[in-house]
Amino acid sequence: MSALDPRIEPSWKKVLEAEFAQPYFLVLKQFLLEERSKYAVYPSGNRIFAAFDHTPFQQVKVVILGQDPYHGPGQAHGLCFSVPLGVAKPPSLQNIFKELQSDLGIMPPSHGNLEAWARRGVLLLNATLTVRAGQAGSHQNKGWERFTDKAIFKLSKEREGIVFMLWGNYARAKDALIDTSRHHILYAPHPSPLSASRGFFGCRHFSRANNWLEAKGSGAVDWRL
C-alpha cells in the first residue's frame, strides 16, 4: 500500500475515496509503516485490498465477513477464510467446505483458494485487513474497522439485493450497518471448530443465499471451486 495513494480497484476507490484522506486513515498508514519496519506483516502490501480488487463494487452479490487475516506464514492473501494454492486448509475453511457439501452436494476442493468465489461476486472481507505475524488481533482497533465498516455501509446504502452472511458474534454485530429493507442477512455461528457444531453445520447459507438471489432476479452464485 502506497503511503500516499492506496492501490485499490477503481470502483471501490471512487466509493471509498474520502476515507483515504481522513485523519484516522493517515494514522493507520503510519502505524503500518512502523509495523513493517519491525515485524513481518500479513498479507503483503499488494494483497491488502485483494477483497475489493477481486470483487468490484457493482458486482457484489454476497458478502462474507471475517475478522482478521490469518497470521501464519504464507496463509493470508487478502480474502477472508481463503488461503493461496498449496497452503493447507485451516480448520474453519474445512468446516465451510463440509457445510457446502452438506448443503449443495459440492465436494470439498483439494485447495483452499476462494478467488473464484470472489470473481463471481462474493466479497470476502475481513474487518481488519492486516496482522502482525504470529499475533492474532494485533492490528485490531487501529482504524481498519472504521474503513471496512464504511465499505459495508456504502454497499448497504448504494446497492440493493445483496446477501450478507454474518458468521459469529463479531460479524453479527455488523448488522447495524445493513438496511434489511434492501438486503438479506443470514446469521450463523462461526465455522471455527469451537462453534461450528452449534449451528453453523446445517445453516444452509449457500442454498439460502442462492434461493434469495434467484428470487430477486440476480442469479445464483456458482459455489464450485
Wavefront OBJ file of the C-alpha trace (Angstrom):
o trace
v 0.000 0.000 0.000
v 1.493 3.309 -1.051
v 1.965 5.831 1.722
v 0.162 8.457 -0.378
v -2.154 6.710 -2.794
v -3.541 3.291 -1.819
v -3.931 0.976 -4.797
v -7.457 -0.383 -4.850
v -9.907 -1.407 -7.586
v -11.239 1.764 -9.303
v -14.933 1.407 -8.449
v -14.098 0.883 -4.785
v -11.590 3.728 -4.852
v -14.355 6.048 -6.002
v -16.731 4.819 -3.296
v -14.155 4.979 -0.500
v -12.033 7.887 -1.718
v -13.000 10.202 1.134
v -11.734 7.681 3.689
v -8.167 7.799 2.401
v -7.857 11.461 3.398
v -9.402 11.054 6.839
v -7.097 11.617 9.830
v -7.701 8.074 11.132
v -6.512 6.579 7.834
v -3.339 8.656 7.831
v -2.640 7.420 11.368
v -3.337 3.855 10.219
v -0.860 4.176 7.337
v 1.816 5.474 9.683
v 1.151 2.587 12.050
v 1.561 0.094 9.186
v 4.826 1.685 8.062
v 6.195 1.368 11.606
v 4.948 -2.216 11.959
v 6.540 -3.285 8.687
v 9.847 -1.730 9.755
v 9.944 -4.027 12.812
v 7.872 -7.135 12.063
v 6.548 -9.348 9.318
v 3.028 -8.182 8.466
v 0.431 -10.210 6.544
v -0.759 -10.084 3.845
v 1.840 -8.466 1.606
v 1.198 -4.843 0.698
v -0.173 -5.580 -2.762
v -2.720 -8.016 -1.278
v -4.179 -5.798 1.462
v -7.120 -4.727 -0.710
v -7.477 -8.038 -2.575
v -11.113 -8.497 -1.483
v -12.017 -5.223 -3.198
v -9.774 -5.854 -6.187
v -11.388 -9.215 -6.971
v -14.983 -8.042 -6.497
v -15.825 -4.586 -7.902
v -18.496 -2.572 -6.108
v -21.282 -3.104 -8.636
v -20.591 -6.848 -8.883
v -21.052 -7.721 -5.200
v -23.848 -10.272 -4.727
v -22.842 -11.868 -1.420
v -20.711 -10.570 1.450
v -18.925 -12.974 3.819
v -17.320 -11.201 6.762
v -14.243 -12.351 8.612
v -12.412 -10.710 11.493
v -8.641 -10.933 10.950
v -6.250 -12.200 8.274
v -4.536 -15.493 9.031
v -1.323 -14.808 10.965
v 0.734 -17.847 9.869
v 3.415 -17.692 7.154
v 2.033 -17.860 3.630
v -1.633 -18.081 4.658
v -3.107 -14.594 4.262
v -3.701 -13.285 0.761
v -6.379 -10.685 1.318
v -9.580 -12.757 1.199
v -11.275 -13.853 4.407
v -11.157 -17.603 5.138
v -9.121 -18.175 1.936
v -5.526 -19.376 1.563
v -3.295 -19.485 -1.534
v -2.907 -22.645 -3.581
v -0.549 -25.104 -1.935
v -1.307 -23.925 1.617
v -3.106 -26.310 3.984
v -6.799 -25.550 4.535
v -7.365 -24.038 8.008
v -9.990 -25.716 10.230
v -12.674 -23.042 9.732
v -12.355 -23.334 5.962
v -12.579 -27.110 6.171
v -15.851 -26.673 8.043
v -17.124 -24.233 5.422
v -16.469 -26.868 2.777
v -18.230 -29.527 4.877
v -21.325 -27.342 5.089
v -21.139 -26.586 1.363
v -21.085 -30.309 0.635
v -23.978 -30.985 3.001
v -25.995 -28.100 1.592
v -25.356 -28.270 -2.146
v -23.557 -31.584 -2.643
v -20.371 -29.838 -3.774
v -17.324 -31.955 -2.968
v -14.597 -30.149 -0.986
v -11.825 -28.971 -3.316
v -8.227 -30.074 -2.921
v -7.202 -26.485 -2.133
v -8.401 -23.549 -0.040
v -8.190 -20.717 -2.551
v -11.527 -18.852 -2.757
v -10.570 -16.405 -5.506
v -13.110 -17.987 -7.858
v -15.902 -17.065 -5.432
v -14.590 -13.508 -5.282
v -14.596 -13.221 -9.070
v -18.239 -14.379 -9.101
v -19.435 -11.624 -6.780
v -18.656 -12.899 -3.287
v -16.909 -10.149 -1.307
v -14.627 -11.957 1.157
v -13.967 -9.115 3.558
v -12.056 -9.146 6.819
v -12.898 -6.350 9.254
v -9.174 -5.864 9.883
v -7.052 -6.043 6.749
v -3.583 -6.671 8.205
v -1.983 -8.564 11.093
v 1.444 -8.946 12.674
v 2.951 -12.380 12.028
v 2.027 -14.844 14.736
v -0.164 -12.417 16.696
v -3.893 -12.711 16.027
v -5.776 -9.469 16.540
v -2.609 -7.377 16.674
v -3.906 -4.800 14.177
v -7.415 -4.504 15.559
v -8.637 -1.081 16.716
v -6.047 0.749 14.628
v -8.509 2.110 12.050
v -9.205 -0.777 9.709
v -12.628 -1.455 11.241
v -13.757 2.088 10.515
v -12.649 1.663 6.902
v -14.328 -1.706 6.355
v -17.470 -0.575 8.189
v -17.725 2.242 5.663
v -17.424 -0.278 2.818
v -20.306 -2.297 4.292
v -22.361 0.853 4.841
v -21.765 2.005 1.262
v -22.883 -1.353 -0.105
v -25.996 -1.169 2.055
v -26.831 2.375 1.031
v -25.901 2.429 -2.655
v -26.651 -1.123 -3.770
v -29.697 -3.390 -3.495
v -30.236 -7.126 -3.258
v -27.039 -8.275 -1.515
v -26.905 -11.270 0.826
v -24.770 -10.735 3.932
v -23.543 -13.904 5.655
v -22.742 -13.000 9.261
v -20.932 -15.864 10.975
v -20.221 -15.497 14.674
v -20.875 -12.720 17.167
v -18.271 -10.367 15.747
v -19.801 -10.457 12.264
v -23.337 -10.381 13.680
v -22.616 -7.002 15.267
v -22.171 -5.538 11.778
v -25.880 -5.904 11.068
v -26.418 -2.376 12.377
v -24.740 -1.138 9.183
v -27.101 -3.026 6.859
v -30.516 -1.866 5.629
v -32.626 -5.018 5.742
v -35.323 -3.422 3.581
v -32.808 -3.518 0.710
v -30.682 -6.557 1.575
v -30.868 -10.003 3.177
v -28.927 -11.115 6.258
v -28.137 -14.739 7.104
v -26.876 -15.445 10.627
v -24.962 -18.462 11.916
v -22.295 -19.335 14.466
v -18.703 -19.057 13.324
v -17.353 -22.047 11.325
v -14.493 -22.445 13.811
v -14.217 -25.930 15.350
v -15.147 -24.253 18.651
v -18.593 -23.252 17.430
v -19.428 -24.921 14.092
v -21.428 -27.675 15.772
v -23.629 -25.086 17.497
v -25.482 -24.158 14.320
v -23.044 -23.437 11.532
v -23.404 -27.009 10.353
v -26.883 -27.198 8.904
v -27.307 -23.450 8.373
v -27.588 -23.998 4.603
v -26.452 -20.461 3.861
v -25.211 -21.310 0.373
v -28.542 -22.599 -0.903
v -30.495 -19.976 1.045
v -28.401 -17.204 -0.480
v -28.908 -18.601 -3.970
v -32.650 -19.001 -3.473
v -32.959 -15.381 -2.359
v -30.767 -14.074 -5.183
v -32.726 -16.024 -7.777
v -35.999 -14.724 -6.362
v -34.626 -11.211 -6.824
v -33.600 -11.999 -10.405
v -29.887 -11.659 -9.638
v -28.852 -15.203 -10.486
v -27.329 -17.795 -8.200
v -23.662 -17.938 -7.215
v -21.670 -20.895 -8.546
v -20.036 -22.145 -5.334
v -17.853 -24.756 -7.058
v -14.111 -24.290 -6.844
l 1 2 3 4 5 6 7 8 9 10 11 12 13 14 15 16 17 18 19 20 21 22 23 24 25 26 27 28 29 30 31 32 33 34 35 36 37 38 39 40 41 42 43 44 45 46 47 48 49 50 51 52 53 54 55 56 57 58 59 60 61 62 63 64 65 66 67 68 69 70 71 72 73 74 75 76 77 78 79 80 81 82 83 84 85 86 87 88 89 90 91 92 93 94 95 96 97 98 99 100 101 102 103 104 105 106 107 108 109 110 111 112 113 114 115 116 117 118 119 120 121 122 123 124 125 126 127 128 129 130 131 132 133 134 135 136 137 138 139 140 141 142 143 144 145 146 147 148 149 150 151 152 153 154 155 156 157 158 159 160 161 162 163 164 165 166 167 168 169 170 171 172 173 174 175 176 177 178 179 180 181 182 183 184 185 186 187 188 189 190 191 192 193 194 195 196 197 198 199 200 201 202 203 204 205 206 207 208 209 210 211 212 213 214 215 216 217 218 219 220 221 222 223 224 225
